[in-house]
Every structure is written in structure tokens, then in C-alpha cells.
């Protein structure tokens, strides 16, 4: 049976309010990254007023977590994007495609009724090592 390992880096925000989840979990050669919002490590206020600005910070967090375990953004195989407003899809997508790599991962995008800390966007990812 495969073992699972929690991934933790100081280069990405810790779980909100000490919530019981890991930044990411590694199982075999896969990494499952928890949903990231536009928080900088050690800060409690969102970074960026627009969905584009927030998406940039989300990708900075995803990158830091993936690199901590030996993966990369362009090794993501599946993402789920949560938007507070589907009207922000195009603006988010412009930033997303700059970070998703030459072969973008499979993706789902959904509108959420409310995101943590009032975020405009949250992205979770699965990547390989």
C-alpha cells in the first residue's frame, strides 16, 4: 500500500486559521495540492483587488508548494478553478494560460457561492513528480 506524506513549505500560506488540512499530500508519484487563494505566506489579507492579480498570487503559491516536493507547474495534470463570479473567467484565464505550461492540465472551472476570506479565485491541483 502506498504511503501518503504531508507537504509543507514556508514559501506558501499555511492552512487558514489552523484548519486540519495539508498544503499538499504526496502519494507515490502524484501530488495533490489543496485549493490556493491569493494569500502571501504569513499574511492574512488577500493580495490583489482583481481576479487577475489574485490568480497571479495563486500560481505563486501553487509553484512554491509543487517545487517543495520536486514538481513544477508544467507537470500539473488536473486543476479545479473556483470563481466567485463566472464573469471573471476570461480575466482569470489570461493569467492561467501563462502558467499552465505547453500542455495545459485537464481542468474544471466552477462558480462557488463563496470562497475563503472573500477570495475571487481558488485553484487546486494534481501534479506528478
ABEGO torsion letter per residue (X at the ends): XBBBBBBBBAABBBBBGGBBBBABBBBEABBBBBBBBBBBBGBABBBEABAAAAAAAAAAAAAAAAAAAGBBAAABABBBBBBABAAAAAAAAAAAAAAAEABBBBBBBBBBABBBGGBABBBBBBBBX
